[in-house]
Amino acid sequence: MKFVDEASITVEAGKGGNGCVSFRREKFVERGGPDGGDGGHGGSVYVRADENVNTLVDYRFVRRYNADNGETGKGRDMTGGKGADITLVVPVGTTLIDDDTEEVLADLKQAGDIVKIAQGGHRGVGNTRFKSSTNRAPRQFTKGTSGESRNVRLELKVLADVGLLGLPNAGKSTLIRSVSAAKPKVADYPFTTMVPNLGVVRVDTMRSFVMADIPGLIEGASDGAGLGIRFLKHLVRTRVLLHIVDMYPFDESTPASNAVAIANELERFSPSLAQRERWLVLNKIDMVPKSDRQALVDSVVTALDWDGPVYVISALSGEGTNPLVRDLMNWLEEYRQALAKDPDLLEADTDHRDQVEREARERIQTLAERRRDKRKVERDDSEGSDDDDNDDDYDVEVIYTP
């Protein structure tokens, strides 16, 4: 099954039931007085995170969800039944965003987290409520109010320990196939990976971590080029980033220039994310002549001004992957233990992750606004295409790169 990371749906809470106008009717009771009951409240819409769900694919096929309306009040002071609530189940790590205002409604980070995203309508009241000493036979009642309606975007960020970062065809999918049971598609053309893939890397009994392979990035990804802006966000919640560099690129580029381009895109997307623990993994070393390997490795390290961990591997043959996986497992275990022992470190880690998510949301929102502005400029130009001034303005305005 494909991993679906984003879906847009419409939710509508139920309408409140109307109040009832009724009067008591019994044998030998000539004027029984008002006995109209209240309506029932409309049902609300909730969203709950469930650890047993791992995809948003169902919300791609059913896009509208309605809670039940409240029932109308009845005679004999009977209140109408409340409309049934509905609860949408999503994977842990799903962010709920109002599609119209871009407001973040909730971020469901833990299993069992639940949030109300659409309030049911309030009930109307029956004529009993209007009875008084001066109004013995009221015929007034109120109608139930409408429930809230929202267009909601569901975004699922991959919850992985290790995220793979690199250009298309850098060998990310080959690496995750090599060290885990995941089997993403591998081919000799760019953008073979179109959706994120997760793989569980088992180092030993009861020792494992989750690795995320996202589609490759290109220069300009932080400005919306290629598929990058959709998938950079998946790196937000990883503990370690592996910067995969192709040491034998198929075009005329160099490994050093490619590595610098991706590092710059990461910095532009989120400066805080660029500060996260990141390891340099130089892949496809088996295709480089032995006499040239060290010089090529040094060129990448120098271009990045790199002082962190460096691993030279061949994901295809498995050369160098065992030390990489073992060191990742050790680092993750030590970091988890440090978080459990040091409350200050845990708070700092949480603050940093929140900051990264804020920067990611701001970047995505900025790009959305740019696209809207660009479309507006294009519409304005098409409406005034006979005006030379408008044509000049259009030439100046269309400088956006998304």
C-alpha positions in Angstrom: 0.0 0.0 0.0 1.2 3.5 -0.8 2.1 5.8 2.0 -0.3 8.8 1.7 0.9 11.8 3.6 -1.8 14.4 2.9 -5.5 14.6 2.3 -8.1 17.4 2.2 -11.6 16.7 3.6 -14.8 18.6 4.5 -16.4 18.1 7.9 -19.8 19.4 9.0 -21.2 19.0 12.5 -24.9 18.3 12.9 -27.6 20.9 13.2 -29.4 21.4 16.5 -33.0 20.2 16.6 -35.8 22.7 16.7 -37.9 23.3 19.8 -41.5 22.0 19.8 -44.8 23.9 20.3 -47.2 21.6 22.0 -50.0 21.8 24.6 -51.1 19.2 27.1 -54.1 17.3 26.0 -55.9 15.0 28.5 -59.4 13.9 29.1 -61.1 16.3 31.6 -58.2 18.7 31.3 -59.5 21.7 29.4 -56.3 23.8 29.4 -53.3 21.7 30.1 -50.7 24.3 29.3 -47.6 24.2 27.2 -45.5 21.0 27.1 -43.3 21.4 24.1 -39.8 19.9 24.6 -36.4 21.1 23.6 -34.6 19.9 20.5 -31.4 17.8 20.7 -27.9 19.1 20.2 -26.2 18.4 16.9 -23.4 15.9 16.8 -19.8 17.2 16.8 -16.8 16.0 14.7 -13.7 14.7 16.5 -10.4 13.5 15.3 -8.4 10.8 17.2 -4.8 9.6 16.8 -4.5 5.8 16.7 -1.2 3.9 16.6 -2.8 1.1 14.6 -3.4 3.4 11.6 -0.5 4.3 9.4 -1.9 6.0 6.3 -4.4 8.7 5.3 -5.3 6.8 2.1 -9.0 6.3 3.2 -9.4 10.1 3.3 -8.4 10.3 -0.4 -11.5 8.4 -1.4 -14.1 9.8 1.1 -13.8 13.5 1.4 -17.0 14.6 3.2 -18.0 13.7 6.8 -21.2 14.8 8.5 -22.3 14.3 12.0 -26.0 13.6 12.8 -28.5 16.3 13.3 -30.3 16.7 16.6 -33.9 15.6 16.7 -36.8 18.0 17.0 -38.4 18.3 20.5 -41.7 16.5 21.2 -44.8 17.0 23.2 -45.1 15.9 26.8 -41.9 17.8 27.6 -39.8 15.3 25.7 -36.4 16.5 24.6 -35.3 15.4 21.1 -32.4 13.0 20.9 -28.8 14.3 20.5 -27.2 13.8 17.1 -24.4 11.2 17.2 -20.9 12.5 17.1 -18.4 11.1 14.6 -14.7 10.4 15.3 -12.2 10.3 12.5 -9.2 8.0 13.1 -5.8 9.2 11.8 -2.2 8.0 12.3 -0.1 9.4 15.2 1.8 12.4 13.9 -1.1 13.9 11.9 -1.4 17.7 11.8 -4.9 19.2 11.2 -4.9 22.5 9.3 -7.9 24.7 8.4 -7.6 24.7 4.6 -9.2 28.2 4.3 -7.2 30.1 6.9 -4.1 27.9 7.3 -4.7 27.9 11.0 -3.2 24.8 12.7 -6.1 23.2 14.6 -4.2 20.5 16.3 -1.1 18.3 16.2 -1.8 14.8 17.3 1.6 13.5 18.4 0.6 10.7 20.8 -1.7 7.7 20.5 -5.1 8.6 22.0 -4.8 12.3 21.4 -8.3 13.6 20.5 -9.6 17.0 19.4 -12.9 18.5 18.4 -12.7 20.2 15.0 -16.4 21.0 14.4 -18.9 21.9 17.2 -22.4 20.6 16.8 -25.3 23.1 16.6 -27.1 24.1 19.8 -30.6 22.9 20.3 -33.7 25.1 20.0 -36.1 25.3 23.0 -39.8 24.4 23.1 -42.7 26.6 24.2 -42.5 25.3 27.8 -39.5 27.6 28.3 -41.6 30.7 27.5 -44.4 30.0 30.0 -44.9 32.8 32.6 -47.6 34.2 34.8 -48.6 36.6 32.0 -48.1 34.2 29.1 -50.0 31.1 29.9 -50.2 29.7 26.4 -47.0 30.6 24.6 -46.5 29.7 21.0 -42.9 30.8 20.8 -40.0 28.4 20.2 -36.5 28.7 18.9 -34.8 26.8 16.0 -31.6 24.9 16.4 -28.4 26.5 15.2 -26.3 25.1 12.4 -23.2 23.0 13.2 -19.7 24.2 12.3 -18.3 23.3 8.9 -14.7 23.3 8.0 -12.4 22.4 5.1 -9.5 20.5 6.8 -6.2 19.4 5.5 -4.6 16.4 7.1 -0.9 16.2 7.0 1.0 13.2 8.2 4.7 13.7 9.0 6.7 10.6 9.0 7.6 9.5 12.6 11.1 8.1 12.0 14.3 8.0 13.9 16.5 8.5 10.9 15.7 10.5 7.7 17.5 10.3 4.4 18.3 13.5 2.6 19.8 13.9 -0.9 19.4 14.4 -4.6 17.3 12.1 -6.8 19.3 9.0 -7.6 21.7 9.5 -4.7 20.9 5.9 -3.6 18.5 6.6 -0.7 16.1 3.9 -1.7 18.9 1.4 -2.3 20.2 2.1 1.2 16.9 1.5 2.9 16.4 -1.7 0.9 19.9 -2.8 1.9 19.5 -2.3 5.7 15.8 -3.0 6.2 12.9 -5.1 4.9 11.4 -2.2 3.0 11.3 -2.6 -0.7 10.9 0.8 -2.4 11.1 1.0 -6.1 14.7 1.4 -7.4 15.5 2.5 -11.0 18.1 4.5 -13.0 16.1 7.7 -13.4 15.4 10.7 -11.2 12.3 10.8 -8.9 11.9 7.0 -8.9 10.6 7.5 -5.3 7.4 9.5 -5.4 6.1 8.8 -1.9 7.9 8.4 1.5 8.9 4.9 2.5 9.5 3.6 6.0 11.8 0.8 6.9 12.5 -0.9 10.3 16.3 -1.5 10.7 16.9 -4.4 13.0 20.4 -4.3 14.5 19.9 -7.1 17.1 17.2 -8.7 19.1 14.9 -6.0 20.5 17.2 -3.3 19.0 15.8 -1.5 16.0 15.0 1.9 14.6 12.8 3.4 11.8 14.4 4.9 8.7 12.5 7.2 6.4 13.3 7.5 2.7 11.8 10.6 1.1 11.7 11.6 -2.6 14.9 13.3 -3.7 15.4 17.0 -3.5 16.7 19.3 -6.2 18.1 22.8 -6.1 15.2 25.2 -5.4 13.3 22.6 -3.4 12.8 25.0 -0.5 11.1 27.4 -2.9 8.8 24.7 -4.2 10.8 23.3 -7.1 10.3 19.6 -7.8 8.6 17.6 -5.1 10.8 19.0 -2.3 8.5 21.3 -0.4 6.0 18.5 0.1 8.5 16.1 1.6 11.1 18.3 3.4 8.5 18.5 6.2 8.9 14.8 6.8 12.4 15.4 8.1 11.0 17.6 10.9 10.5 14.8 13.4 13.6 12.7 12.8 16.4 12.4 15.3 19.2 12.1 12.8 19.6 13.2 9.2 21.7 11.1 6.8 22.9 13.4 4.0 23.4 10.9 1.1 25.8 12.1 -1.6 26.2 10.3 -4.9 30.0 9.9 -5.4 29.5 9.0 -9.1 26.8 11.3 -10.5 25.4 10.4 -13.9 25.5 14.0 -15.1 28.4 16.5 -15.3 28.0 17.7 -11.8 30.4 17.0 -9.0 29.7 15.3 -5.6 30.9 18.4 -3.8 28.6 20.9 -5.6 25.6 18.5 -5.2 26.3 18.2 -1.5 26.5 21.9 -1.1 23.2 22.5 -3.0 21.2 20.1 -0.7 22.8 21.6 2.4 21.7 25.1 1.2 18.2 23.9 0.5 17.9 22.5 4.0 19.2 25.7 5.6 16.7 27.8 3.6 13.8 25.5 4.4 14.5 25.6 8.2 17.7 26.9 9.8 16.8 25.0 13.0 16.4 21.7 11.1 19.8 22.3 9.5 21.3 22.3 13.1 19.9 18.9 13.9 22.3 15.9 14.2 23.4 15.2 10.6 25.8 12.6 9.3 27.5 12.6 5.9 27.1 9.4 3.9 29.1 9.1 0.7 27.5 6.5 -1.5 28.4 4.5 -4.6 32.0 4.5 -3.7 32.4 1.1 -5.4 32.0 2.9 -8.8 35.0 5.3 -8.1 38.5 4.0 -8.8 40.4 3.3 -5.6 43.1 5.8 -6.5 40.6 8.6 -6.7 38.5 7.8 -3.7 40.3 9.7 -1.0 40.6 12.9 -3.1 36.9 12.8 -3.9 35.9 12.3 -0.3 38.2 15.2 0.8 36.6 17.4 -1.8 33.1 16.9 -0.4 34.2 17.3 3.2 36.1 20.5 2.3 33.2 22.0 0.3 30.8 21.5 3.2 33.4 22.5 5.8 32.3 19.3 7.5 33.3 18.3 11.0 30.7 15.6 11.8 30.6 11.9 11.2 31.5 10.7 7.7 30.7 7.2 6.3 31.9 5.9 2.9 29.6 3.2 1.7 28.1 1.3 -1.2 24.4 0.7 -0.6 24.2 -1.7 -3.5 27.0 -4.0 -2.4 26.5 -3.4 1.4 30.0 -2.1 1.8 30.3 0.1 4.9 26.6 -0.2 5.8 27.0 -2.4 8.9 29.2 0.2 10.8 26.8 2.9 9.8 23.7 1.1 11.1 25.5 0.0 14.3 26.6 3.5 15.1 23.2 4.9 14.4 21.6 2.4 16.8 24.2 3.2 19.5 23.7 7.0 19.1 19.9 6.7 19.3 19.9 4.6 22.4 22.4 6.9 24.2 20.3 10.0 23.2 17.1 8.4 24.5 18.7 7.6 27.8 20.0 11.1 28.1 16.5 12.5 27.4 15.1 10.2 30.1 17.6 11.3 32.7 17.9 15.0 32.0 14.6 17.1 32.1 16.4 20.2 30.8 17.7 18.3 27.8 14.2 16.9 27.1 12.7 20.4 27.3 15.4 21.8 25.0 14.8 19.0 22.6 11.0 19.6 22.6 11.5 23.3 22.1 13.9 22.7 19.2 11.4 20.3 17.5 8.6 22.8 18.0 10.8 25.6 16.4 11.6 23.4 13.4 7.9 22.7 12.9 7.0 26.4 13.1 9.7 27.3 10.6 8.4 24.6 8.3 4.8 25.8 8.5 5.9 29.4 7.9 7.9 28.4 4.8 5.0 26.4 3.4 2.6 29.2 4.1 4.9 31.7 2.4 5.1 29.6 -0.7 1.3 29.2 -0.8 0.9 33.0 -0.6 3.5 33.5 -3.4 1.6 31.1 -5.6 -1.7 32.9 -5.0 0.0 36.3 -5.8 1.4 34.8 -9.0 -1.9 33.5 -10.1 -3.5 36.9 -9.4 -0.8 38.7 -11.5 -1.4 36.2 -14.3 -5.2 36.8 -14.2 -4.8 40.6 -14.1 -2.5 40.4 -17.0 -4.8 38.3 -19.1 -7.7 40.6 -18.4 -5.6 43.7 -19.5 -3.5 42.1 -22.2 -4.2 45.0 -24.6 -2.6 47.5 -22.2 1.1 48.0 -22.7 1.5 49.1 -19.1 0.0 45.9 -17.7 2.3 43.9 -19.9 5.3 45.7 -18.5 4.1 45.1 -14.9 3.6 41.5 -15.7 7.2 41.1 -16.9 8.5 42.7 -13.7 6.2 40.7 -11.3 6.8 37.2 -12.6 10.0 36.5 -10.7 8.8 33.8 -8.5 10.5 30.4 -8.6 8.0 28.0 -7.0 
